[in-house]
Amino acid sequence: MFESLSDKLGGVFGKLTNSGKLSEKDIDAALREVRLALLEADVDFKVARQFVKNVKERADGEKVYASLTPGQSVIRIVRDELAQILGGEAVEIARADKPPSVIMLVGLQGAGKTTLAAKLALWLRKQKHPVMMAACDLQRPAAVDQLNQLGKQLDLSVYSEEPSSSTPVKVAKAAYKKAADEGVHYLILDTAGRLAIDNDLMGELEEIRDATSPVETLLVLDAMTGQDAVRSGGEFNDRIGVSGMVLTKMDGDARGGAALSMRSATGVPIKFIGVGERPDQFEVYHPDRIASRILGMGDVESLIEKAEVQFDTEEAAALEQKLRKNQFDLNDMLQQFQTIKKMGSMTDILGMIPGMGSLRGKFNPKDIDESQMARVEAIIHSMTMAERENPTIINGSRRLRIANGSGVTTTQVNQLLNQFKQMQKMMKKISGPGGKRALMNMLKG
């Protein structure tokens, strides 16, 4: 997400921070490069121009040229202004006074509405809200089957009717009644899309809207379509009245300009983003956190939230007791690795750690071999329970047996054991007095 833009901005600001004292001419030259980087990232030219103007005015007003760290001051201003054009603050999803709260998903065909409906339903359920999905897309072949299949896979409730004998409005009304009868808090309507905006599509959406009075009408947009997404966003908003947007396929967008332009161009907040194909690769949109990621400053808050979702409370309590007694073993290490895998790719996780952006060129998170984690699991699974609980008993012959059993070399087994020792030391530090502060300091570098 925003990789290309992040690389370019990192280069620009690297020059500023390495220059020491800066002149107004230096900052003007840097802002010209920033403006060019934004345009290359497919940011609307009006948005890019206003952004650079705002940064320049603040830099002049705060007299950053005379400050002790002018480069850092400019980056701080850029981060603040970037967060503003991205939307300012996260906007919470609305809820009706009386359930069900209807969320209507709208958008063009191919934007990923049906998959998004399941992701949103899963996210709402994790927030402890009873949720139901309704298959109102009777236009696209197999759309109803797709939503039912997703519901079955994720154990989510779905209301649907036979497409040949029903209408989208009829399905929406019946789903609303069923949700109300069952005390469902949120009802998500998956509506039909078209390859292009037309009167038939808008008329159908207006009928559903008028019949169900949604608290949220979320426009689902494919981030990879760039400025076309911005234009269609304006059209949907003018006709239907959109309360928020969801950008899908953010993980595949090398330029990312659509997100940067969206709020400024339409006035409608982005509420969620899809960052991968898995059902759990779905995030609340936090403009300030996205701005930090773009500038290579990491995103500790999102990293902690991902960890909180995946770490089981009882397991965490048991692990804490083991740490306090200095009993952390290879079984625990294996469990932590498996939990980290559920949080997403190592590339995504490392991108949230502050300071990783400054290592671009020396170290690229994409160079990480994700299979290394599978190798670690294979090595530990090849150990006996006694060896996992007490790795100090692993001698030369045991190393050879473990290596043969996991299809690796004895050198790789030694590397894992050394890695385990380092992890043991780190866990001991975190479990001691001021452990949480120590963890935050490690994350912040």
Buried (B, 14 or more C-beta within 10 A) or exposed (E): BBBBBBBBBBEBBBBBBEEEEBEEEBBEBBBEBBBBBBBBBBBBEEBBBBBBEBBBEBBEEBEBBEBEEBBBBBBBBBBBBBBBBBBEEBBEBEBBEEBBBBBBBBBBBEBBBBBBBBBBBBBBBEEEBBBBBBBBBBBBEEBBEBBBBBBEEBEBBBBBBEBEEBBBBBBBBBBBEBBEEEEBBBBBBBBBBBEEBEEEBBEBBEBBBEBBEBBBBBBBBBBBBBBEBBBBBBBBBEBBEBBBBBBBBBBBBEBBBBBBBBBBBBEBBBBBBBBBEEBBBBBBBBBBBBBBBBBBBBBBEBBBBBBEEBBEEEEEEEBEEBBEEEEBBBBBBBBBBEBBBEBBBBBBBBBBBBEBBBEBEEEBBEEBEEEBBEBBBBBBEBBEEEBBBEBEEBEEEBBEBBBEBBEBEBEBBEBBBEEBEEBBEBBBBBBEEEBEEBBEEEBEE
